[in-house]
Every structure is written in structure tokens, then in C-alpha cells.
């Protein structure tokens, strides 16, 4: 949550200190993020998302799994307002953050409302120091005491960054740069953190460190929508997960249920009875089984 900023300049996003609406149900809290029937097209021609429905509950880690080109990044961009990338447009459906329709809200207003995204490829400011990169994440916040508290917390999460906070970020290792990117997003004080392939291109030991840090961030109260191809890592910390294929959600369930699902094991974990069959072969087998045909 961005305790210093406000959403007053954009009525389409929720105020950070808004009270729940009167008459709201207390038995089933509304999701922090709710996506319903979302369709996104590129250049008014290519349909990238096809009626996507997902929820992110408060205080939870939600995993979104899928192969390259499945629509994972497109969904994150639609949620965070970065639709202008590659000329994407929402053709149908809604995105609601804290119960307010934010389908067409701007990215700056969403950040002030409590949403932050770490994009694939890190996208840090290579010429700036670690310290300067982190502080750019807090530009929407006005309360200096809150910013300092968040800064100290981020450095406690990433001791390596504390050691190298005066180093030029472009000279850091890939893992350290990923830490900078995550730390910068946390400096905005988000209620919801969107992570796009945080383990991409990193060594297994660093992937484990990133996994543990995501768990710590969630443990501190931040909800997380985690986009990953590394299903082993993602499902080890996810409370719930979705599988997206060709722009549509084809499966969902708790993290444990998806880890134990034979199809998920075949497609993404490589631990099922089919061993290391190719992804294409497994897709054909799955579709044949789904249509009642013989494999």
C-alpha cells in the first residue's frame, strides 16, 4: 500500500484509505484483484486474451503458468495499465482493483492506488546507482518516514544491495539486478505486486533466493501475482494458480492441487509418467484426451 500517495487525480482507481462499501459481505471478502471476461487484441487484429477470469485474494500468492506466447505478459500489462505496449487494447471484459473498475485506468494512478509491476527483463536504470534506482520507486509517496521505513526494509530483504547500494546498477549480476527491480517496485508500497518471470535467466541458487524473497514479501502482507514458466518454483509458494494457453485459462486450482495434477506434471514439471516428452507432444495428447480420442 502506498501510504503517502493518493488516487484523487483519477476517480477510476480506489483511494488508498477508502472504507469498505456499506452492506459489503464480511463472510466472503472481495478479491483484491478481479479480472472478468477479459479480451485483449493487438493492432485490432490479433486476439491475445480470450475471456480470461482470474482473482487475486488479499494476502495470497497467485501463480499464472504458461508457455511463451500464451498471454501471461499481456494479462499483466492489461492489469497494470501498460496496454500501449505493442498497441494492445482491451476489447471486452473488466479489471477491478479493490472493487473499483480500473480497466482503463492509467499506470501512474494504479501505482498510487497500490499496484506495482516488475517487468520481464528487469528494466532497471543501468546508469544509476542501486540507491538511486530504489528511490525512483518511491516518487509517488510523500511521507518521508514511510519511505525511509520501506527503504530500510528493502535493504533488509536484499543484504547484497545494502552492500552495493552505491554501485552502478548496470554492473551488477543478473540476480542482483533482479533484486534491484523487485526492491524498486516495493518502494512504491504496493498492496499488489505483479512479477513477470522473475527467475528468467538466473542460476538455480539465485532462483531459490528469489523464491524465498517472494515468500517473505507475501508474509509481510503484500499480495503477489506471479507469472512464471518455472512451475516448480511458482507452485512451491502459490496459494492458488491458473494455467493459460493460447490466451485462455485452461486449468486452475490450489498450488498443491496443481503440483499433484498429472497433466501439470507432464506439461510443466517434467515428472509425470511420460517423462520428458516434448511440450508439443504433450499438448496433442492432452487435447486428444480432452476430446475423448485415443492418444
Secondary structure per residue as TSV (DSSP state, phi and psi in degrees):
chain	resnum	aa	ss	phi	psi
A	1	X	-	360.0	133.2
A	2	X	-	-86.5	98.2
A	3	X	S	-74.6	-18.7
A	4	X	S	-95.9	-29.3
A	5	X	-	-89.1	171.4
A	6	X	-	-133.3	163.8
A	7	X	-	-110.9	20.2
A	8	X	T	-64.1	-24.7
A	9	X	T	-81.3	-3.4
A	10	X	-	-141.1	102.0
A	11	X	T	-68.9	-6.9
A	12	X	T	-88.1	0.1
A	13	X	S	-119.2	152.4
A	14	X	-	-72.3	142.8
A	15	X	-	-67.9	146.6
A	16	X	T	-68.9	-24.7
A	17	X	T	-115.0	23.3
A	18	X	-	-67.9	140.5
A	19	X	-	-79.9	154.2
A	20	X	-	-65.0	148.1
A	21	X	-	-62.5	144.8
A	22	X	T	-63.2	142.3
A	23	X	T	83.8	-0.4
A	24	X	-	-66.3	143.2
A	25	X	-	-70.2	133.7
A	26	X	S	-97.5	-11.7
A	27	X	S	-75.9	-34.9
A	28	X	S	-130.9	93.6
A	29	X	-	-59.5	141.1
A	30	X	-	-69.2	149.4
A	31	X	-	-62.1	151.4
A	32	X	S	-63.8	-41.7
A	33	X	E	-128.0	133.5
A	34	X	E	-135.0	123.9
A	35	X	E	-114.8	128.7
A	36	X	E	-133.2	124.4
A	37	X	E	57.5	34.0
A	38	X	E	-76.0	126.6
A	39	X	E	-122.8	129.7
A	40	X	E	-126.8	134.6
A	41	X	E	-121.1	149.3
A	42	X	E	-104.8	130.5
A	43	X	T	54.2	29.7
A	44	X	T	60.3	15.8
A	45	X	T	-127.4	-51.7
A	46	X	E	-89.3	117.0
A	47	X	E	-83.3	110.2
A	48	X	E	-95.8	-33.1
A	49	X	E	-124.0	137.4
A	50	X	E	-125.3	88.9
A	51	X	E	63.1	46.9
A	52	X	E	-77.5	131.4
A	53	X	E	-121.8	122.0
A	54	X	E	-145.4	156.0
A	55	X	E	-127.1	146.6
A	56	X	E	-122.9	110.1
A	57	X	-	-78.3	156.3
A	58	X	T	-63.1	133.3
A	59	X	T	77.3	12.7
A	60	X	-	-114.0	158.5
A	61	X	E	-103.8	121.4
A	62	X	E	-114.1	125.6
A	63	X	E	-98.1	140.2
A	64	X	E	-121.5	111.7
A	65	X	E	-105.8	149.7
A	66	X	-	169.8	160.4
A	67	X	-	-77.9	174.1
A	68	X	T	-56.5	134.2
A	69	X	T	81.0	6.4
A	70	X	S	-75.8	-22.3
A	71	X	S	118.9	7.7
A	72	X	H	-63.2	-52.8
A	73	X	H	-66.4	-36.9
A	74	X	H	-58.6	-41.5
A	75	X	H	-64.1	-44.9
A	76	X	H	-61.0	-42.3
A	77	X	H	-65.3	-35.2
A	78	X	H	-66.6	-37.4
A	79	X	H	-69.3	-40.6
A	80	X	H	-92.7	2.0
A	81	X	T	84.9	8.8
A	82	X	-	-92.1	42.6
A	83	X	T	-72.2	-20.6
A	84	X	T	-67.8	-18.0
A	85	X	G	-60.8	126.7
A	86	X	G	59.7	24.7
A	87	X	G	60.0	45.7
A	88	X	E	-87.8	146.2
A	89	X	E	-136.6	143.9
A	90	X	E	-81.0	117.9
A	91	X	E	-93.3	-28.7
A	92	X	E	-158.9	161.7
A	93	X	E	93.7	177.8
A	94	X	E	-136.9	152.9
A	95	X	E	-121.4	123.0
A	96	X	E	-119.4	129.5
A	97	X	E	-118.0	121.2
A	98	X	T	54.7	39.6
A	99	X	T	81.4	0.9
A	100	X	E	-112.1	136.2
A	101	X	E	-67.5	114.1
A	102	X	-	-117.5	21.8
A	103	X	T	-53.4	-38.7
A	104	X	T	-116.6	20.6
A	105	X	-	-74.1	155.5
A	106	X	-	-79.4	155.4
A	107	X	H	-61.7	-46.0
A	108	X	H	-57.6	-40.5
A	109	X	H	-67.2	-34.8
A	110	X	H	-68.5	-38.2
A	111	X	H	-62.3	-44.6
A	112	X	H	-64.1	-28.8
A	113	X	H	-79.4	-14.1
A	114	X	T	119.5	26.1
A	115	X	E	-123.8	134.6
A	116	X	E	-139.7	146.0
A	117	X	E	-124.3	137.3
A	118	X	E	-103.6	111.9
A	119	X	-	-78.5	157.1
A	120	X	T	-60.9	139.0
A	121	X	T	86.6	5.6
A	122	X	-	76.1	-52.6
A	123	X	-	55.8	42.0
A	124	X	-	-81.6	169.9
A	125	X	-	-88.1	99.1
A	126	X	T	-63.2	-30.5
A	127	X	T	-81.8	-16.4
A	128	X	S	-89.1	162.0
A	129	X	B	-75.8	169.2
A	130	X	H	-58.1	-46.9
A	131	X	H	-58.3	-45.4
A	132	X	H	-66.0	-39.5
A	133	X	H	-58.9	-47.4
A	134	X	H	-61.4	-43.7
A	135	X	H	-69.2	-24.3
A	136	X	H	-64.9	-24.6
A	137	X	T	-71.1	-15.2
A	138	X	T	-105.0	16.2
A	139	X	T	-65.7	-20.5
A	140	X	T	-87.9	-2.7
A	141	X	-	-103.9	142.0
A	142	X	-	-108.4	-25.4
A	143	X	-	-80.3	108.1
A	144	X	H	-65.3	-34.2
A	145	X	H	-65.2	-41.3
A	146	X	H	-65.6	-41.1
A	147	X	H	-62.7	-43.8
A	148	X	H	-63.4	-40.7
A	149	X	H	-62.6	-42.5
A	150	X	H	-65.4	-41.4
A	151	X	H	-59.8	-46.0
A	152	X	H	-63.2	-38.4
A	153	X	H	-66.8	-41.7
A	154	X	H	-61.4	-43.4
A	155	X	H	-67.4	-28.4
A	156	X	H	-72.2	-31.1
A	157	X	H	-70.6	-34.9
A	158	X	-	-123.5	77.0
A	159	X	H	-56.3	-31.2
A	160	X	H	-63.5	-35.5
A	161	X	H	-70.7	-33.2
A	162	X	H	-62.2	-38.4
A	163	X	H	-68.8	-30.8
A	164	X	T	-116.9	25.1
A	165	X	T	-65.7	-19.0
A	166	X	T	-99.2	6.0
A	167	X	S	-84.4	150.7
A	168	X	B	-68.9	127.3
A	169	X	G	-62.5	-31.7
A	170	X	G	-65.4	-16.6
A	171	X	G	-96.3	2.4
A	172	X	S	-78.1	162.7
A	173	X	-	-69.9	167.5
A	174	X	H	-59.0	-41.6
A	175	X	H	-65.5	-40.7
A	176	X	H	-67.3	-37.5
A	177	X	H	-65.2	-36.4
A	178	X	H	-64.1	-37.8
A	179	X	H	-63.2	-40.5
A	180	X	H	-60.9	-44.8
A	181	X	H	-62.1	-43.8
A	182	X	H	-67.2	-44.1
A	183	X	H	-60.0	-41.4
A	184	X	H	-61.3	-42.0
A	185	X	H	-64.4	-39.0
A	186	X	H	-66.4	-27.2
A	187	X	T	-63.7	-19.2
A	188	X	T	-77.2	-8.5
A	189	X	-	67.5	49.0
A	190	X	-	-75.8	150.4
A	191	X	S	-83.0	-32.5
A	192	X	E	-127.2	125.3
A	193	X	E	-110.0	123.6
A	194	X	E	-99.2	123.4
A	195	X	E	-118.2	120.3
A	196	X	E	-106.9	104.4
A	197	X	S	51.8	56.9
A	198	X	T	-66.9	-19.1
A	199	X	T	-94.4	-0.8
A	200	X	T	-60.8	124.6
A	201	X	T	75.8	10.3
A	202	X	-	-102.3	152.2
A	203	X	-	-66.6	151.9
A	204	X	H	-52.9	-39.3
A	205	X	H	-64.4	-39.8
A	206	X	H	-70.2	-36.9
A	207	X	H	-58.3	-42.7
A	208	X	H	-63.1	-39.8
A	209	X	H	-64.1	-43.6
A	210	X	H	-62.9	-40.7
A	211	X	H	-59.3	-45.3
A	212	X	H	-66.2	-36.1
A	213	X	H	-67.8	-40.1
A	214	X	H	-60.3	-41.5
A	215	X	H	-62.8	-39.6
A	216	X	H	-65.7	-42.2
A	217	X	H	-60.4	-45.0
A	218	X	H	-65.4	-38.8
A	219	X	H	-62.2	-25.7
A	220	X	T	-83.2	-1.1
A	221	X	T	112.4	-2.0
A	222	X	-	-87.6	128.4
A	223	X	E	-75.3	150.5
A	224	X	E	-134.5	130.6
A	225	X	E	-108.4	109.6
A	226	X	E	-107.6	113.2
A	227	X	E	-93.9	125.5
A	228	X	E	-151.6	145.7
A	229	X	S	-90.8	-22.3
A	230	X	-	-79.7	84.5
A	231	X	H	-66.0	-31.8
A	232	X	H	-60.1	-48.6
A	233	X	H	-65.8	-48.5
A	234	X	H	-62.7	-45.6
A	235	X	H	-75.3	-13.0
A	236	X	H	-74.1	-17.4
A	237	X	H	-124.4	-7.8
A	238	X	-	-78.3	136.2
A	239	X	S	-77.5	-32.8
A	240	X	E	-149.6	156.6
A	241	X	E	-148.0	158.9
A	242	X	E	-129.3	147.0
A	243	X	E	-113.8	126.2
A	244	X	E	-113.9	135.8
A	245	X	E	-142.1	128.0
A	246	X	T	52.2	39.2
A	247	X	T	81.4	5.6
A	248	X	E	-129.1	146.4
A	249	X	E	-76.3	121.2
A	250	X	E	-108.4	-12.9
A	251	X	E	-162.0	149.7
A	252	X	E	-153.0	159.9
A	253	X	E	168.0	177.7
A	254	X	E	-64.4	159.7
A	255	X	H	-56.9	-41.7
A	256	X	H	-65.9	-42.6
A	257	X	H	-63.5	-40.2
A	258	X	H	-69.7	-37.0
A	259	X	H	-60.8	-33.7
A	260	X	T	-94.2	-0.6
A	261	X	-	-76.6	126.7
A	262	X	H	-63.4	-36.7
A	263	X	H	-66.9	-41.5
A	264	X	H	-64.6	-39.6
A	265	X	I	-60.7	-41.0
A	266	X	I	-69.4	-45.8
A	267	X	I	-71.4	-46.8
A	268	X	I	-118.2	-24.8
A	269	X	I	-100.9	-21.6
A	270	X	S	66.7	29.2
A	271	X	-	-120.9	6.0
A	272	X	S	-82.0	-173.1
A	273	X	T	-65.0	-24.9
A	274	X	T	-79.1	-3.9
A	275	X	T	65.7	-127.7
A	276	X	T	-105.1	40.9
A	277	X	-	-59.6	153.2
A	278	X	-	-66.0	155.9
A	279	X	H	-60.6	-39.6
A	280	X	H	-63.8	-43.4
A	281	X	H	-61.3	-42.1
A	282	X	H	-67.4	-38.1
A	283	X	H	-61.9	-42.9
A	284	X	H	-64.6	-41.0
A	285	X	H	-64.2	-42.4
A	286	X	H	-64.3	-44.3
A	287	X	H	-65.9	-37.5
A	288	X	H	-63.8	-43.1
A	289	X	H	-64.9	-39.4
A	290	X	H	-65.9	-31.8
A	291	X	T	-91.4	4.3
A	292	X	T	76.7	20.3
A	293	X	-	-95.5	164.2
A	294	X	-	-80.2	142.2
A	295	X	-	-76.2	360.0
